[in-house]
Amino acid sequence: MTIFVVERFLPGWSRERIDDLLATLAGDREPQRDFGVNYLRSILIPDDETCLCLFEAVDVAGLVAYNERIGPPVDRIVVGEVHAAGSSTAEWQRDTARTRVVFPDAPVLPPGSRWSP
């Protein structure tokens, strides 16, 4: 699976509304599997009214379809990497590969590529 960052600009959204979105993402595991995505975590940037959501996904098409299903606008989707302090990318990928479902025949957006609506 590839790591993607979903960027949302949420002008005027209350903290309660953002919390509802994040609760939906965290609790929506079965539909995520149907789309081949796995929500990992989010980063809020309150001064910019921006929410960055980190996903693993089989391909960008499933990620787009899932995010359209839950509703809030998506401004940008890019391939990302997660690095834990003191570990290499290869160590992190090896650790997550043990706990994730992999779909080997599905197309994946190549690193360095971007999808934008």
Backbone as ProteinMPNN parsed JSONL, in Angstrom:
{"seq_chain_A": "MTIFVVERFLPGWSRERIDDLLATLAGDREPQRDFGVNYLRSILIPDDETCLCLFEAVDVAGLVAYNERIGPPVDRIVVGEVHAAGSSTAEWQRDTARTRVVFPDAPVLPPGSRWSP", "coords_chain_A": {"N_chain_A": [[0.843, -1.189, 0.0], [0.334, 2.3, -0.524], [1.328, 5.348, 1.008], [-0.678, 8.159, 1.489], [-1.325, 11.674, 1.6], [-4.066, 13.508, 2.41], [-5.258, 16.588, 1.79], [-7.207, 19.061, 3.246], [-8.867, 22.087, 3.041], [-10.591, 23.871, 5.322], [-12.361, 26.263, 5.737], [-13.915, 28.226, 8.207], [-14.95, 26.057, 9.594], [-16.125, 24.648, 12.577], [-14.547, 23.565, 15.657], [-15.909, 21.405, 16.692], [-17.198, 20.334, 14.429], [-14.976, 19.534, 12.924], [-13.94, 17.636, 14.715], [-16.007, 15.764, 14.524], [-15.674, 14.901, 11.858], [-13.113, 13.686, 12.081], [-13.716, 11.677, 13.926], [-15.458, 10.143, 12.404], [-13.7, 9.228, 10.403], [-11.937, 7.684, 11.978], [-13.627, 5.689, 12.936], [-14.688, 4.317, 10.803], [-14.063, 1.795, 9.634], [-14.863, -0.633, 8.199], [-16.176, 0.275, 5.742], [-13.911, 1.605, 4.714], [-12.166, -0.519, 4.142], [-13.578, -1.645, 2.028], [-13.061, 0.197, 0.026], [-10.371, -0.053, -0.212], [-8.695, 1.425, 1.468], [-7.001, 2.82, 4.337], [-7.35, 4.678, 7.11], [-4.983, 6.561, 8.9], [-4.042, 8.771, 10.606], [-4.494, 12.251, 11.575], [-3.446, 15.655, 11.02], [-3.992, 18.753, 12.328], [-4.021, 22.12, 11.315], [-4.686, 24.786, 12.735], [-4.433, 27.659, 12.392], [-4.269, 27.912, 9.654], [-6.618, 26.825, 8.865], [-6.665, 24.169, 8.028], [-6.656, 20.67, 7.403], [-4.767, 17.819, 7.477], [-4.915, 14.628, 6.387], [-3.784, 11.398, 6.895], [-3.441, 8.517, 5.017], [-3.278, 5.016, 4.195], [-3.377, 3.461, 1.075], [-4.612, 1.383, -1.566], [-4.789, 2.376, -4.149], [-5.036, 5.58, -5.781], [-7.546, 6.055, -6.849], [-9.421, 4.585, -5.309], [-9.058, 5.901, -2.896], [-9.906, 8.502, -3.522], [-12.608, 7.942, -4.154], [-13.525, 6.984, -1.657], [-13.171, 9.285, -0.036], [-14.904, 11.056, -1.318], [-17.261, 9.825, -0.625], [-17.452, 10.285, 2.164], [-17.692, 13.017, 2.25], [-16.531, 15.795, 3.133], [-14.759, 18.457, 1.49], [-11.968, 17.787, -0.676], [-8.859, 19.122, -1.19], [-6.349, 18.49, -2.14], [-4.356, 15.658, -2.983], [-1.537, 13.854, -2.188], [1.345, 11.735, -2.572], [2.926, 10.417, 0.274], [5.372, 10.007, 2.935], [6.095, 8.292, 5.959], [8.031, 8.809, 8.732], [9.395, 7.495, 11.557], [10.896, 8.642, 14.55], [14.278, 7.905, 14.704], [14.151, 5.626, 13.07], [14.358, 3.951, 9.899], [12.869, 4.435, 6.623], [12.512, 1.949, 5.393], [12.439, 0.221, 7.625], [10.052, 1.077, 8.839], [8.15, 0.508, 6.833], [8.42, -2.272, 6.692], [7.527, -2.998, 9.246], [4.825, -2.103, 9.179], [3.833, -3.597, 7.084], [3.406, -6.099, 8.108], [1.002, -5.91, 9.418], [-0.98, -5.075, 7.716], [-3.409, -5.381, 5.091], [-2.605, -6.356, 1.86], [-2.964, -5.556, -1.555], [-1.889, -6.893, -4.236], [-2.262, -6.685, -7.06], [-3.418, -4.278, -7.662], [-3.488, -1.018, -9.164], [-1.2, 1.661, -8.404], [-0.681, 5.037, -7.575], [2.226, 6.478, -8.789], [5.192, 7.233, -6.799], [5.949, 10.652, -6.286], [4.043, 11.514, -8.022], [0.918, 13.301, -8.303], [-2.465, 13.689, -7.353], [-5.144, 15.758, -8.024], [-8.239, 17.328, -7.522]], "CA_chain_A": [[0.0, 0.0, 0.0], [1.048, 3.566, -0.586], [0.898, 6.373, 1.958], [-1.164, 9.384, 0.865], [-1.764, 12.779, 2.44], [-5.254, 14.179, 1.883], [-5.292, 17.945, 2.334], [-8.519, 19.713, 3.208], [-8.982, 23.45, 3.535], [-11.911, 23.863, 5.952], [-12.616, 27.6, 6.282], [-15.141, 28.41, 8.979], [-15.39, 24.853, 10.282], [-15.954, 24.662, 14.032], [-13.771, 22.441, 16.189], [-16.844, 20.28, 16.831], [-17.401, 19.741, 13.107], [-13.728, 18.837, 12.598], [-13.899, 16.437, 15.567], [-16.947, 14.8, 13.939], [-15.006, 14.338, 10.685], [-12.049, 12.79, 12.531], [-14.354, 10.506, 14.54], [-15.946, 9.33, 11.287], [-12.54, 8.558, 9.803], [-11.402, 6.695, 12.916], [-14.575, 4.612, 13.198], [-15.303, 3.896, 9.542], [-13.098, 0.809, 9.139], [-15.364, -1.57, 7.19], [-16.246, 0.934, 4.432], [-12.565, 1.883, 4.222], [-11.661, -1.755, 3.526], [-14.259, -1.807, 0.74], [-12.413, 1.095, -0.934], [-8.935, -0.323, -0.221], [-7.981, 2.489, 2.172], [-6.878, 2.694, 5.779], [-7.045, 5.961, 7.741], [-3.954, 6.43, 9.925], [-4.125, 9.872, 11.576], [-4.625, 13.587, 10.978], [-2.762, 16.806, 11.598], [-4.751, 19.989, 12.156], [-3.264, 23.37, 11.318], [-5.798, 25.707, 12.979], [-4.234, 28.999, 11.839], [-4.489, 27.842, 8.213], [-7.897, 26.146, 8.656], [-6.291, 23.042, 7.187], [-6.574, 19.347, 8.006], [-4.015, 16.864, 6.68], [-5.288, 13.274, 6.788], [-2.842, 10.407, 6.403], [-4.068, 7.249, 4.667], [-2.675, 4.009, 3.34], [-4.385, 3.11, 0.075], [-4.218, 0.538, -2.673], [-4.596, 3.282, -5.273], [-5.628, 6.893, -5.56], [-8.964, 6.023, -7.231], [-10.181, 4.161, -4.136], [-8.965, 6.968, -1.899], [-10.807, 9.574, -3.977], [-13.987, 7.471, -4.002], [-13.854, 6.962, -0.23], [-13.287, 10.657, 0.466], [-16.154, 11.604, -1.856], [-18.351, 9.218, 0.151], [-17.62, 10.899, 3.488], [-18.231, 14.346, 2.04], [-15.797, 17.061, 3.184], [-13.998, 18.696, 0.264], [-10.549, 17.451, -0.741], [-8.158, 20.1, -2.014], [-5.165, 17.922, -2.766], [-3.882, 14.356, -2.522], [-0.151, 13.624, -2.603], [2.032, 10.591, -1.98], [3.729, 10.845, 1.415], [6.166, 9.02, 3.668], [6.071, 8.454, 7.406], [9.311, 8.451, 9.335], [9.415, 7.543, 13.008], [12.205, 9.073, 15.064], [15.249, 6.839, 14.913], [13.982, 4.455, 12.214], [14.409, 4.236, 8.472], [11.634, 4.164, 5.889], [12.41, 0.506, 5.182], [11.996, -0.394, 8.884], [8.638, 1.395, 9.052], [7.349, -0.243, 5.865], [8.46, -3.668, 7.094], [6.666, -3.135, 10.417], [3.409, -1.949, 8.832], [3.442, -4.652, 6.154], [2.959, -7.255, 8.883], [-0.328, -5.717, 9.991], [-1.878, -4.503, 6.724], [-3.813, -6.185, 3.949], [-1.974, -5.85, 0.638], [-3.646, -5.929, -2.781], [-0.74, -6.79, -5.134], [-2.57, -6.429, -8.466], [-4.071, -2.98, -7.831], [-2.581, 0.061, -9.573], [-0.848, 2.634, -7.374], [-0.128, 6.284, -8.087], [3.671, 6.413, -8.547], [5.772, 8.282, -5.956], [6.233, 11.871, -7.027], [2.839, 11.902, -8.753], [-0.116, 13.892, -7.456], [-3.832, 13.766, -7.832], [-5.815, 16.944, -7.531], [-9.544, 17.371, -8.182]], "C_chain_A": [[0.88, 1.242, 0.0], [0.478, 4.514, 0.46], [0.499, 7.623, 1.175], [-1.513, 10.41, 1.936], [-2.937, 13.447, 1.721], [-5.352, 15.53, 2.577], [-6.68, 18.541, 2.138], [-8.392, 21.121, 3.789], [-10.412, 23.595, 4.025], [-12.237, 25.223, 6.57], [-13.96, 27.67, 7.009], [-15.641, 27.182, 9.701], [-15.134, 25.01, 11.775], [-15.108, 23.469, 14.459], [-14.653, 21.205, 16.325], [-17.054, 19.573, 15.488], [-16.15, 18.975, 12.658], [-13.604, 17.561, 13.423], [-14.843, 15.358, 15.038], [-16.339, 14.118, 12.711], [-13.95, 13.321, 11.119], [-12.607, 11.538, 13.196], [-14.902, 9.573, 13.459], [-14.799, 8.552, 10.665], [-12.024, 7.432, 10.698], [-12.318, 5.496, 13.094], [-15.152, 3.941, 11.97], [-14.509, 2.779, 8.873], [-13.647, -0.121, 8.051], [-15.54, -0.902, 5.83], [-14.868, 1.268, 3.867], [-11.979, 0.652, 3.536], [-12.291, -1.969, 2.156], [-13.624, -0.948, -0.353], [-10.898, 0.863, -1.016], [-8.115, 0.767, 0.439], [-7.954, 2.205, 3.668], [-6.46, 4.055, 6.34], [-6.04, 5.732, 8.864], [-4.063, 7.496, 11.007], [-4.273, 11.179, 10.823], [-3.774, 14.597, 11.726], [-3.624, 18.02, 11.296], [-3.796, 21.171, 12.206], [-4.299, 24.482, 11.479], [-5.622, 27.087, 12.349], [-4.448, 29.044, 10.335], [-5.832, 27.22, 7.851], [-7.721, 24.926, 7.745], [-6.233, 21.762, 8.014], [-5.854, 18.436, 7.024], [-4.323, 15.465, 7.206], [-4.359, 12.277, 6.109], [-3.567, 9.077, 6.208], [-3.038, 6.315, 4.049], [-3.763, 3.674, 2.328], [-3.781, 2.242, -1.014], [-3.922, 1.406, -3.892], [-5.341, 4.581, -4.993], [-7.121, 6.895, -5.905], [-9.843, 5.603, -6.046], [-10.182, 5.219, -3.053], [-9.883, 8.13, -2.256], [-12.255, 9.164, -3.756], [-14.406, 7.459, -2.53], [-14.067, 8.383, 0.303], [-14.5, 11.374, -0.104], [-17.343, 11.084, -1.064], [-18.56, 9.918, 1.494], [-17.93, 12.381, 3.414], [-17.354, 15.578, 2.119], [-14.913, 17.234, 1.946], [-12.524, 18.292, 0.412], [-9.893, 18.457, -1.675], [-6.97, 19.503, -2.749], [-4.879, 16.559, -2.164], [-2.48, 14.169, -3.077], [0.374, 12.358, -1.941], [2.915, 11.117, -0.858], [4.546, 9.698, 1.974], [6.044, 9.328, 5.149], [7.411, 7.981, 7.943], [9.193, 8.594, 10.849], [10.817, 7.954, 13.449], [13.095, 7.852, 15.271], [15.062, 5.61, 14.057], [14.01, 4.884, 10.753], [13.053, 3.956, 7.844], [11.444, 2.668, 5.72], [11.942, -0.196, 6.454], [10.512, -0.147, 9.1], [7.767, 0.595, 8.107], [7.308, -1.72, 6.226], [7.518, -3.899, 8.275], [5.188, -3.044, 10.04], [2.943, -3.051, 7.902], [2.927, -5.885, 6.891], [1.515, -7.128, 9.343], [-1.347, -5.197, 8.989], [-2.23, -5.519, 5.646], [-3.204, -5.55, 2.702], [-2.74, -6.403, -0.566], [-2.635, -5.819, -3.923], [-1.062, -6.424, -6.573], [-3.178, -5.056, -8.714], [-3.074, -1.917, -8.268], [-2.369, 1.053, -8.436], [-0.308, 3.878, -8.065], [1.362, 6.289, -7.786], [4.162, 7.51, -7.611], [6.167, 9.479, -6.82], [5.06, 12.37, -7.836], [1.85, 12.534, -7.791], [-1.465, 13.791, -8.151], [-4.428, 15.014, -7.233], [-7.142, 17.042, -8.253], [-9.656, 18.51, -9.171]], "O_chain_A": [[2.019, 1.221, 0.467], [-0.716, 4.478, 0.758], [1.241, 8.088, 0.31], [-1.94, 10.058, 3.036], [-2.815, 13.889, 0.578], [-5.51, 15.607, 3.795], [-7.244, 18.531, 1.044], [-7.873, 21.31, 4.89], [-11.351, 23.459, 3.24], [-12.375, 25.331, 7.789], [-14.991, 27.237, 6.495], [-16.672, 27.251, 10.37], [-14.06, 25.449, 12.188], [-14.97, 22.492, 13.723], [-14.196, 20.085, 16.099], [-17.082, 18.343, 15.431], [-16.256, 17.893, 12.078], [-13.209, 16.52, 12.899], [-14.52, 14.172, 15.095], [-16.47, 12.906, 12.541], [-13.901, 12.214, 10.583], [-12.04, 10.455, 13.051], [-14.817, 8.352, 13.59], [-14.915, 7.35, 10.428], [-11.712, 6.346, 10.212], [-11.843, 4.395, 13.374], [-16.022, 3.078, 12.09], [-14.303, 2.816, 7.66], [-12.952, -0.373, 7.067], [-15.091, -1.462, 4.83], [-14.679, 1.218, 2.651], [-11.366, 0.762, 2.474], [-11.623, -2.421, 1.227], [-13.645, -1.321, -1.525], [-10.218, 1.515, -1.807], [-6.978, 1.021, 0.04], [-8.776, 1.452, 4.19], [-5.353, 4.528, 6.079], [-6.21, 4.829, 9.683], [-4.164, 7.172, 12.191], [-4.189, 11.218, 9.596], [-3.433, 14.417, 12.895], [-3.95, 18.285, 10.139], [-2.883, 21.218, 13.031], [-4.746, 25.06, 10.489], [-6.587, 27.635, 11.817], [-4.774, 30.099, 9.79], [-6.16, 27.095, 6.671], [-8.51, 24.687, 6.83], [-5.816, 21.772, 9.172], [-6.276, 18.293, 5.877], [-4.017, 15.158, 8.359], [-4.175, 12.314, 4.893], [-4.224, 8.577, 7.121], [-2.054, 6.758, 3.457], [-4.94, 3.609, 2.681], [-2.599, 2.352, -1.34], [-2.926, 1.197, -4.584], [-6.166, 4.66, -4.083], [-7.885, 7.658, -5.313], [-10.892, 6.203, -5.811], [-11.186, 5.416, -2.368], [-10.561, 8.678, -1.387], [-13.047, 9.945, -3.229], [-15.514, 7.877, -2.196], [-15.038, 8.643, 1.014], [-15.075, 12.227, 0.572], [-18.318, 11.805, -0.852], [-19.696, 10.124, 1.921], [-18.385, 12.962, 4.399], [-17.427, 16.39, 1.197], [-14.383, 16.256, 1.42], [-11.925, 18.438, 1.477], [-10.321, 18.624, -2.817], [-6.618, 19.946, -3.843], [-5.128, 16.329, -0.98], [-2.253, 14.306, -4.279], [-0.099, 11.961, -0.876], [3.578, 12.142, -1.015], [4.421, 8.556, 1.532], [5.907, 10.486, 5.544], [7.862, 6.878, 7.636], [8.923, 9.682, 11.358], [11.803, 7.639, 12.783], [12.705, 6.89, 15.931], [15.75, 4.615, 14.283], [13.723, 6.034, 10.422], [12.194, 3.319, 8.454], [10.332, 2.165, 5.883], [11.129, -1.117, 6.378], [9.785, -1.056, 9.501], [6.744, 0.053, 8.526], [6.267, -2.36, 6.081], [6.79, -4.892, 8.3], [4.38, -3.831, 10.533], [1.766, -3.411, 7.924], [2.106, -6.631, 6.358], [0.869, -8.135, 9.629], [-2.478, -4.901, 9.372], [-1.438, -6.408, 5.332], [-3.284, -4.336, 2.518], [-3.115, -7.575, -0.588], [-2.524, -4.754, -4.531], [-0.193, -5.888, -7.26], [-3.432, -4.699, -9.865], [-1.935, -1.908, -7.799], [-3.255, 1.257, -7.606], [0.443, 3.776, -9.035], [1.743, 6.121, -6.627], [3.611, 8.611, -7.619], [6.656, 9.323, -7.938], [5.061, 13.513, -8.293], [1.942, 12.32, -6.583], [-1.563, 13.808, -9.378], [-4.232, 15.293, -6.051], [-7.191, 16.861, -9.469], [-10.697, 18.676, -9.806]]}, "name": "protein", "num_of_chains": 1, "seq": "MTIFVVERFLPGWSRERIDDLLATLAGDREPQRDFGVNYLRSILIPDDETCLCLFEAVDVAGLVAYNERIGPPVDRIVVGEVHAAGSSTAEWQRDTARTRVVFPDAPVLPPGSRWSP"}
